[in-house]
Amino acid sequence: MTLLNYRADALRCTRCSYCKWIPFDLMKSWRFSKGCPSVDYNHFHSYSAGGRLVTALSLLDNRIEVTDRVIDSVFKCQLCGSCDVTCKMCRFDMEPLSALRELRFKLVEEGHAVPKHKSVMEGFRTQNNMLNKVKTKRGDWADGLNLRDLSKDKAEIVFHAGCRYSYDNDLNHVAKASVSILQEAGVDFGILGKEENCCGGRAFNIGYKKDFVTAATKNIKDWTNAGVKTVVTPCADCYYTFKRLYPEIGSEIKVLHMVEFIDQLIKQGKLEFKNSVPMRVTYHDPCYLGRQGEPYIPWKGKEKKIFGQVVIYEPRKPRYNGANGIYEPPRNILRAIPGLELVEMERIKEAAWCCGAGGGVKEAYPDFFTWTANERIEEASSTGAEAIISACPWCERNFIDAMKEGDTNMKVFDVIELVYKAIRKEDF
């Protein structure tokens, strides 16, 4: 696909501005009714999905040139997918999120990348991670844990920690807790350790499609060589990338997020919560686990029009509208932990507000990512919760960083941390 394939989407957009809000029937108050961080922060239509479709059409028709203002409006967006959900509440013939990604691919291919993204990609190409950390230290988080190394051995299940959990010293205890939980449940698995590769998903989202394909091809090859049939990851970004993007280039490997796997293990009676975790918490749905966490459905068909007017697809086209994301497994886990009280924010599940870290925003636009995170923290605080819980290291890192500059006593935990506390009690 290219941006030209989405020219019809740009023409079909009626500029209704629904992409700027959460679905109307899910609104509970005016205060927490917005859905798009980009347009709410920048206060200009060009920073909405509809506005970017206008930009795409103007570029395709050579009515405008690429300027710094154009680049800013295209890349100052987390690609959180809220616009995609709300657009599809009233339309069935548009794919705004896919169009926005193709717009980024076009600009990057034509040499109009964001400067700070270029430096990130230099680290990606030399060190194979999005944090510009030393490649050989990727597996250090697992030192002393006596885990099976699938670069030398074989197993049907591989635990993929991901870049952030591998290198972030404030968060890599979540990776350690994850493998401890798997061992507690008697799961036979291994890791690739220092040979683990970046999923490539964040490179994809900032416009570097070829680099993504390189990373994906390497991962699929490594998994195949190790006899892997299932990938388990605690990272929402990795989950989305493996679940939705890899099948498009031939991957047939099953993908589970750790919260899905833990939920299954609890239901199978393989995990027992022995300890109370007395805490009032609220859960933040990561964009790439929630509304964008729907399974990939292959489709090869054609668009047709009835009487030259009504668009139809033969065969029926899959509709990714966020409804089938991973929402209940993390909530099932939190409700099962003794002593834990779960209270919900107003914007949840497919209507959740983004943490602010995605789409290259954290790397290139620090003021914007902080503002977006603080908006979510305020919503979490309004519930009376003492901690915000998530299932994504990028969300957790973003909330932690934003709270350092803010005025709040709210804590940040991963679902996996609380599971570990309920099983072992002590911190890792």
C-alpha positions in Angstrom: 0.0 0.0 0.0 1.1 3.6 -0.6 -0.4 7.0 0.3 -2.1 7.1 -3.1 -4.2 4.1 -2.0 -5.8 6.3 0.6 -6.6 9.2 -1.7 -10.2 8.1 -1.7 -10.2 8.2 2.2 -9.1 11.8 2.0 -11.8 12.7 -0.4 -14.5 10.8 1.6 -13.7 12.6 4.9 -16.6 14.9 5.6 -14.6 17.0 8.1 -17.2 16.1 10.8 -14.5 16.4 13.5 -15.7 13.3 15.2 -12.1 12.1 15.2 -11.3 14.7 17.9 -13.6 13.2 20.5 -14.2 9.9 22.1 -17.4 8.1 20.9 -20.3 10.3 22.0 -22.2 7.4 23.7 -19.2 6.8 25.9 -18.9 10.3 27.2 -19.5 10.8 30.9 -18.5 14.4 31.3 -17.3 17.4 29.3 -13.9 17.4 31.1 -12.9 14.0 29.9 -14.6 13.9 26.5 -11.7 14.6 24.2 -10.1 11.7 22.3 -7.2 13.2 20.2 -4.3 14.6 22.2 -2.7 16.2 19.2 -5.6 18.5 18.2 -6.4 19.2 21.9 -2.8 20.3 22.5 -2.2 22.2 19.2 -5.7 23.7 18.8 -5.7 23.6 15.0 -7.5 21.3 12.6 -4.4 20.2 10.7 -3.4 18.3 13.9 -6.5 16.1 13.7 -7.0 13.0 11.5 -9.3 14.9 9.2 -6.8 17.7 8.9 -4.0 15.3 8.1 -6.1 13.7 5.4 -6.5 17.2 3.9 -2.7 17.6 4.1 -2.2 14.2 2.4 -4.6 15.0 -0.4 -2.9 18.4 -1.0 0.5 16.7 -1.2 -0.7 14.0 -3.6 -2.2 16.7 -5.8 0.9 18.9 -5.6 -1.0 21.8 -4.2 1.4 22.3 -1.3 5.1 21.7 -0.6 6.6 19.9 2.5 7.4 22.6 5.0 8.4 22.5 8.7 4.8 23.3 9.6 3.7 20.3 7.5 6.3 18.0 9.1 5.2 19.2 12.6 1.5 18.5 12.0 2.2 15.0 10.6 4.6 13.8 13.3 3.3 15.6 16.4 0.8 12.7 16.9 1.1 9.5 19.0 -0.8 7.4 16.4 -2.8 6.3 19.4 -5.7 5.2 17.2 -8.5 7.1 18.9 -9.4 8.8 15.7 -9.6 5.5 14.0 -12.1 4.2 16.5 -14.4 7.2 16.5 -14.3 7.6 12.7 -15.5 4.0 12.3 -18.4 4.6 14.7 -20.1 6.4 11.8 -18.1 5.3 8.7 -17.2 1.9 7.3 -15.2 3.0 4.2 -12.2 4.9 5.8 -8.9 3.9 7.4 -7.6 7.1 8.9 -4.8 5.5 11.0 -3.4 3.5 8.1 -3.5 6.7 5.9 -1.6 8.6 8.6 1.1 6.0 8.7 1.4 6.0 4.9 1.8 9.8 5.0 4.7 9.4 7.4 6.3 6.7 5.1 6.1 9.1 2.2 7.7 12.0 4.0 10.5 9.8 5.4 11.2 8.3 2.0 11.4 11.7 0.5 13.9 12.9 3.1 11.6 14.8 5.4 12.1 12.9 8.6 12.1 14.6 12.1 15.8 15.2 13.1 15.4 13.7 16.5 13.9 10.6 14.9 17.0 10.3 12.7 19.3 10.0 15.7 17.0 7.3 17.2 17.1 5.3 14.0 20.9 5.5 13.9 20.9 3.8 17.3 18.3 1.3 16.1 20.5 0.4 13.1 23.8 0.0 15.0 22.5 -1.3 18.4 19.2 -2.8 17.4 17.1 -1.0 20.0 15.1 2.2 20.3 17.0 3.5 23.3 20.4 3.7 21.8 21.8 1.3 24.4 24.6 -1.2 23.9 23.4 -4.2 22.0 25.5 -6.7 24.0 23.9 -5.6 27.3 20.3 -6.3 26.2 20.1 -9.6 28.1 21.7 -8.3 31.3 18.4 -8.1 33.1 18.3 -11.9 33.1 21.7 -12.4 34.6 21.6 -15.0 37.4 18.1 -16.2 36.6 19.2 -19.4 34.9 16.9 -19.1 31.9 17.1 -21.2 28.8 19.0 -19.4 26.0 17.2 -20.0 22.8 20.0 -18.7 20.7 21.6 -22.0 21.7 18.7 -24.2 22.6 15.0 -24.8 21.5 11.6 -24.3 23.1 8.1 -23.8 21.9 7.6 -20.6 24.0 9.9 -17.6 24.0 9.6 -14.7 26.4 10.4 -11.4 24.6 11.2 -8.6 27.1 11.4 -5.8 24.6 13.7 -2.7 24.5 12.2 -0.8 27.4 12.0 -3.6 29.9 15.5 -4.9 28.8 17.3 -1.6 29.3 15.3 0.6 31.7 16.7 0.0 35.2 13.6 1.5 36.8 11.4 -1.1 35.0 13.4 -4.2 34.2 12.2 -5.8 37.4 8.9 -6.3 35.6 10.7 -8.6 33.1 12.3 -10.5 36.1 8.9 -10.8 37.8 7.4 -12.0 34.5 9.8 -15.0 34.1 9.5 -15.8 37.8 5.7 -16.0 37.4 6.1 -18.3 34.4 8.4 -20.5 36.4 6.0 -20.5 39.3 3.3 -21.8 36.9 5.6 -24.5 35.5 5.8 -23.0 32.0 8.5 -24.4 29.7 10.0 -21.4 28.0 13.3 -19.6 27.0 14.7 -16.2 26.1 17.0 -15.0 23.4 18.8 -12.8 25.9 21.4 -10.5 24.3 20.4 -12.0 20.9 16.9 -10.7 21.3 16.0 -8.1 18.6 13.8 -5.0 18.7 10.4 -5.7 17.4 10.7 -2.7 15.0 7.2 -1.4 15.8 8.3 2.0 16.9 10.5 2.4 13.8 7.4 1.5 11.7 5.3 4.2 13.5 7.8 7.0 13.0 7.9 6.3 9.3 10.8 3.8 8.7 9.0 0.9 7.1 12.1 -0.7 5.5 13.8 -0.9 8.9 10.8 -2.5 10.4 10.7 -5.2 7.7 14.4 -5.9 8.4 13.8 -6.3 12.2 10.7 -8.4 11.7 12.4 -10.7 9.2 15.3 -11.3 11.7 12.9 -12.0 14.6 10.8 -14.5 12.6 14.0 -16.3 11.4 15.4 -16.5 15.0 12.1 -17.8 16.4 11.8 -20.4 13.6 15.4 -21.6 14.2 14.6 -22.0 17.9 11.4 -24.0 17.3 9.2 -21.3 18.8 5.5 -21.5 18.3 4.3 -18.9 20.8 5.8 -15.5 21.7 4.9 -14.1 25.1 5.7 -10.4 25.8 5.0 -7.9 28.6 5.3 -5.0 26.2 2.1 -3.6 24.6 4.1 -2.1 21.7 5.8 -5.5 21.0 2.5 -7.3 21.3 0.8 -5.1 18.7 3.8 -5.4 16.3 3.9 -9.2 16.6 0.1 -9.6 16.5 -0.9 -7.2 13.8 2.1 -6.3 11.7 4.2 -9.5 11.5 1.4 -11.7 9.9 1.4 -9.3 7.0 5.0 -10.4 6.1 4.3 -14.1 6.7 4.6 -14.8 10.5 2.3 -17.6 11.7 3.6 -17.6 15.3 1.0 -17.3 18.1 1.4 -14.1 20.2 0.3 -13.5 23.8 0.7 -10.5 26.1 1.7 -11.5 29.6 -1.6 -10.4 31.0 -3.4 -12.8 28.6 -1.1 -15.6 29.6 -1.4 -14.9 33.4 -5.2 -14.7 33.0 -5.2 -18.1 31.4 -2.9 -19.5 34.1 -5.2 -18.3 36.8 -8.2 -19.9 35.2 -6.3 -23.1 34.8 -5.4 -23.1 38.5 -1.7 -22.9 37.9 -1.3 -19.6 39.8 -2.5 -19.0 43.3 -2.6 -15.6 45.0 -1.4 -16.1 48.6 -1.0 -12.5 49.7 -3.3 -9.5 50.1 -2.3 -6.3 48.2 -4.4 -3.6 49.9 -4.6 -0.8 47.4 -7.1 1.3 45.5 -6.0 1.4 41.8 -7.2 2.4 38.4 -6.2 0.7 35.1 -4.8 2.6 32.1 -5.5 0.8 28.8 -2.3 1.0 26.6 -3.2 2.0 23.0 -1.4 -0.9 21.5 -2.9 -3.5 23.8 -6.4 -2.1 23.8 -7.9 -0.5 20.7 -5.0 -1.5 18.5 -4.6 -4.9 20.0 -7.1 -6.7 17.8 -5.9 -9.8 15.9 -4.8 -9.5 12.3 -7.4 -10.8 9.8 -6.0 -11.3 6.2 -8.1 -9.8 3.4 -7.7 -9.7 -0.3 -10.6 -8.2 -2.0 -12.0 -5.4 -4.0 -13.8 -2.2 -3.3 -17.0 -1.7 -5.4 -19.8 0.8 -5.6 -23.5 0.2 -5.9 -24.9 2.6 -8.5 -21.6 4.4 -8.4 -22.5 5.7 -4.9 -22.5 3.2 -2.0 -19.1 1.6 -1.2 -19.0 -2.1 -0.6 -16.2 -4.7 -0.2 -16.2 -8.1 -1.7 -15.5 -10.2 0.3 -16.4 -8.4 3.5 -13.5 -6.4 4.8 -12.3 -6.8 8.4 -13.3 -3.8 10.6 -10.7 -2.8 13.1 -12.7 -0.5 15.4 -11.0 -1.2 18.8 -13.9 -3.4 20.2 -11.9 -6.6 20.3 -8.7 -5.3 22.0 -7.2 -6.9 25.2 -9.4 -5.3 27.8 -10.7 -8.0 30.2 -7.6 -10.1 31.0 -5.8 -7.3 32.9 -9.0 -6.4 34.7 -9.7 -10.0 35.5 -6.3 -10.3 37.1 -6.6 -7.1 39.2 -10.1 -8.1 40.4 -8.6 -11.5 41.4 -5.8 -10.1 43.6 -6.9 -10.2 47.3 -7.3 -6.7 48.9 -7.1 -4.8 45.6 -9.9 -2.4 44.7 -10.2 -1.5 41.0 -11.9 1.8 40.1 -12.3 2.9 36.5 -11.5 6.2 34.8 -14.1 7.8 32.5 -12.2 7.1 29.3 -11.4 3.4 29.2 -11.0 0.5 26.7 -11.4 1.8 23.1 -12.0 5.3 24.4 -8.9 5.5 26.6 -6.8 8.6 26.5 -3.2 8.0 25.4 -0.2 8.1 27.8 1.6 10.3 25.3 4.7 8.1 24.5 3.8 6.7 21.1 4.4 7.6 17.5 7.9 9.1 18.3 6.4 11.9 20.4 8.4 11.0 23.5 11.6 11.2 21.5 10.9 14.4 19.6 8.3 16.5 21.5 8.9 16.4 25.2 6.5 19.2 26.1 3.7 17.4 24.3 4.3 14.0 25.8 4.4 15.5 29.3 1.1 17.4 28.7 -0.6 14.3 27.4 0.6 12.1 30.3 -0.5 14.8 32.8 -4.0 14.8 31.3 -4.3 11.1 32.0 -2.8 11.4 35.5 -5.4 14.0 36.3 -8.1 11.7 35.1 -6.6 8.8 37.2 -6.4 11.1 40.3 -10.1 12.0 39.9 -11.1 8.4 40.7 -9.5 8.5 44.1 -7.0 5.8 43.2 -3.6 5.8 44.9 -1.9 4.1 41.9 -2.2 4.0 38.1 -1.7 0.5 36.7 -0.8 -0.4 33.2 0.6 -3.2 31.0 3.1 -1.3 28.9 6.6 -0.1 29.8 6.3 3.0 27.6 3.1 4.1 29.4 4.7 3.5 32.7 7.9 5.3 31.9 5.9 8.2 30.6 3.8 8.5 33.7 6.8 8.2 35.9 8.6 11.0 34.0 5.6 13.3 34.0 5.0 12.8 37.7 8.6 13.9 38.5 7.6 17.4 37.2 4.1 17.4 38.6 2.4 17.6 42.0 1.0 14.2 42.7 1.6 11.3 45.1 0.2 8.7 42.8 2.2 5.6 42.2 2.8 3.7 38.9 2.8 -0.1 38.7 2.6 -2.8 36.1 -0.1 -5.5 36.4 2.7 -8.0 36.6 4.3 -6.4 39.6 1.0 -6.7 41.6 0.7 -10.4 40.5 4.2 -11.0 41.8 3.4 -9.3 45.1 0.3 -11.5 45.5 2.3 -14.6 44.8 5.6 -13.9 46.5 4.8 -10.8 48.6 8.3 -9.3 48.4 9.4 -6.9 45.7 11.9 -8.1 43.1 
